[in-house]
Amino acid sequence: MANVKLMNDFREVVGTVFDSWTALQLAIANGPGGLKSQEMVSDMINSVTQLICANENIDSYEVADLLHDMMDENFQTICEDDSPEEVGSALCQYFLKCRSGEKHLVDLELSNVKKLSTASSQRIPSQSASKEEPTTSLANGDSDDEGDSNSSVNEEDMEVDSGWTTVKSKRRT
């Protein structure tokens, strides 16, 4: 029974993280999923939840690989911004906290991310979408210790070519 509660609690965490994952939200908005996008996201949440809950010592890179594969297969999106690695790492850390009975700490941290994401998205003017130029009105809700939000994605960071979307990194070398 405790495992069912842990799995349900963690599924909620995964859903919240996915809601604030900019690359996924852009893929949903601009992707080929149409009406099935939410069903695909729900399947992604279930798959990630099961993978992490079923493997006690899962490596965040395994989660990131699954996220890369799902973004590619479901939304024809290749993430070059390292966000699947960041999301995979965060999910593994959140799972450890949930498993040790600290879900309230995870909820508190995620509520701060939601507040940041909501405030950021209200500052960005919405634009009408066209086929040639995908637009974004979402801001990255992820934050780090320094409060740097250089991970947000805008129009110049996306390439759309023959049905594939590439999310590029803001870090240019």
C-alpha positions as CSV (number, residue, x, y, z in Angstrom):
1,M,0.0,0.0,0.0
2,A,2.9,2.4,0.8
3,N,4.3,1.7,-2.7
4,V,1.0,2.7,-4.3
5,K,0.9,5.9,-2.3
6,L,4.6,6.7,-3.2
7,M,3.9,6.0,-6.9
8,N,0.8,8.2,-6.9
9,D,2.6,11.0,-5.1
10,F,5.5,10.8,-7.4
11,R,3.3,10.7,-10.5
12,E,1.9,14.0,-9.3
13,V,5.5,15.4,-9.0
14,V,6.4,14.2,-12.5
15,G,3.3,15.9,-13.9
16,T,4.2,19.1,-12.2
17,V,7.8,19.0,-13.5
18,F,6.5,18.3,-17.0
19,D,4.1,21.2,-16.8
20,S,7.1,23.6,-16.2
21,W,9.4,22.0,-18.7
22,T,9.7,24.5,-21.5
23,A,10.9,22.1,-24.2
24,L,8.0,19.8,-23.6
25,Q,5.5,22.7,-23.6
26,L,6.9,24.1,-26.8
27,A,6.7,20.6,-28.4
28,I,3.1,20.3,-27.4
29,A,2.3,23.8,-28.7
30,N,4.1,23.3,-32.0
31,G,4.2,19.6,-32.4
32,P,2.3,17.2,-34.6
33,G,0.4,15.6,-31.6
34,G,-2.7,17.7,-32.0
35,L,-5.5,16.5,-29.8
36,K,-3.5,13.5,-28.8
37,S,-0.7,15.6,-27.2
38,Q,-2.2,15.4,-23.7
39,E,-2.6,11.6,-24.1
40,M,1.1,11.4,-25.1
41,V,2.1,13.5,-22.1
42,S,0.0,11.3,-19.8
43,D,1.7,8.2,-21.2
44,M,5.1,9.9,-20.7
45,I,4.3,10.7,-17.1
46,N,3.3,7.1,-16.5
47,S,6.4,5.7,-18.2
48,V,8.8,7.9,-16.3
49,T,7.0,7.3,-13.0
50,Q,7.1,3.5,-13.5
51,L,10.7,3.6,-14.6
52,I,11.9,5.5,-11.6
53,C,9.7,3.8,-9.0
54,A,10.6,0.3,-10.3
55,N,14.4,0.9,-10.2
56,E,15.7,1.7,-6.8
57,N,19.2,2.9,-8.0
58,I,18.2,4.4,-11.3
59,D,20.7,6.8,-12.8
60,S,19.5,10.2,-13.9
61,Y,21.1,9.6,-17.3
62,E,18.8,6.7,-17.9
63,V,15.8,8.9,-17.2
64,A,17.3,11.6,-19.5
65,D,17.7,9.0,-22.3
66,L,14.1,8.0,-21.9
67,L,13.0,11.7,-22.1
68,H,15.1,12.3,-25.2
69,D,13.6,9.2,-26.9
70,M,10.0,10.2,-25.9
71,M,10.4,13.8,-27.1
72,D,11.8,12.5,-30.4
73,E,9.2,9.7,-30.9
74,N,6.1,11.6,-29.7
75,F,6.8,15.2,-30.8
76,Q,9.7,14.9,-33.3
77,T,11.6,17.2,-31.1
78,I,15.4,16.9,-30.4
79,C,16.5,18.8,-27.3
80,E,20.0,20.3,-27.6
81,D,19.5,22.4,-24.5
82,D,20.4,19.7,-21.9
83,S,16.9,20.0,-20.4
84,P,16.2,16.3,-20.5
85,E,19.3,15.8,-18.3
86,E,18.2,18.6,-16.0
87,V,14.7,17.2,-15.7
88,G,16.0,13.6,-15.2
89,S,18.3,14.7,-12.5
90,A,15.6,16.7,-10.7
91,L,13.1,13.8,-10.9
92,C,15.6,11.4,-9.4
93,Q,16.3,13.8,-6.6
94,Y,12.6,14.4,-6.0
95,F,12.0,10.7,-6.0
96,L,14.6,10.2,-3.3
97,K,12.9,12.9,-1.2
98,C,9.4,11.4,-1.7
99,R,10.7,7.9,-0.8
100,S,12.2,9.2,2.4
101,G,8.9,10.9,3.4
102,E,9.8,14.4,2.4
103,K,7.2,15.0,-0.3
104,H,6.2,18.2,1.5
105,L,9.7,19.6,0.7
106,V,9.2,18.6,-3.0
107,D,5.8,20.3,-3.1
108,L,7.2,23.5,-1.6
109,E,10.1,23.6,-4.1
110,L,7.7,22.9,-7.0
111,S,5.2,25.5,-5.9
112,N,8.1,28.1,-6.0
113,V,8.9,27.0,-9.6
114,K,5.2,27.3,-10.5
115,K,5.1,30.9,-9.1
116,L,8.2,31.8,-11.0
117,S,6.9,30.2,-14.2
118,T,3.6,32.0,-13.9
119,A,5.2,35.4,-13.3
120,S,7.6,34.9,-16.2
121,S,4.9,33.9,-18.6
122,Q,2.8,37.0,-17.8
123,R,5.7,39.2,-18.8
124,I,6.0,37.7,-22.3
125,P,3.4,39.0,-24.8
126,S,1.6,36.3,-26.6
127,Q,2.0,36.1,-30.3
128,S,-0.2,34.5,-33.0
129,A,1.3,31.3,-34.4
130,S,2.1,30.7,-38.0
131,K,3.4,27.6,-39.8
132,E,6.6,29.2,-40.8
133,E,7.6,30.8,-37.5
134,P,6.8,28.9,-34.3
135,T,6.2,31.3,-31.5
136,T,6.6,30.9,-27.8
137,S,4.7,32.4,-24.9
138,L,6.1,30.1,-22.3
139,A,9.0,30.9,-20.0
140,N,11.2,28.3,-18.4
141,G,10.1,27.8,-14.8
142,D,13.3,26.0,-13.8
143,S,15.6,27.9,-11.5
144,D,19.0,27.3,-9.9
145,D,20.7,28.6,-6.8
146,E,21.8,31.8,-8.5
147,G,18.4,32.6,-9.8
148,D,19.7,32.4,-13.4
149,S,17.0,31.8,-15.9
150,N,19.1,31.7,-19.0
151,S,17.5,28.4,-20.0
152,S,14.3,30.1,-21.3
153,V,13.7,29.4,-25.0
154,N,12.6,32.0,-27.5
155,E,12.0,32.0,-31.3
156,E,15.6,32.2,-32.2
157,D,16.4,29.1,-30.2
158,M,14.2,26.8,-32.2
159,E,14.7,25.4,-35.6
160,V,11.8,23.9,-37.5
161,D,12.7,21.9,-40.5
162,S,10.7,19.2,-42.3
163,G,8.5,18.5,-39.2
164,W,11.4,18.3,-36.7
165,T,11.8,20.8,-33.9
166,T,15.2,21.4,-32.3
167,V,15.5,23.2,-29.0
168,K,19.0,24.8,-28.9
169,S,21.0,25.7,-25.9
170,K,21.4,29.3,-24.8
171,R,25.0,28.6,-24.0
172,R,27.0,29.4,-27.1
173,T,30.7,28.7,-27.3
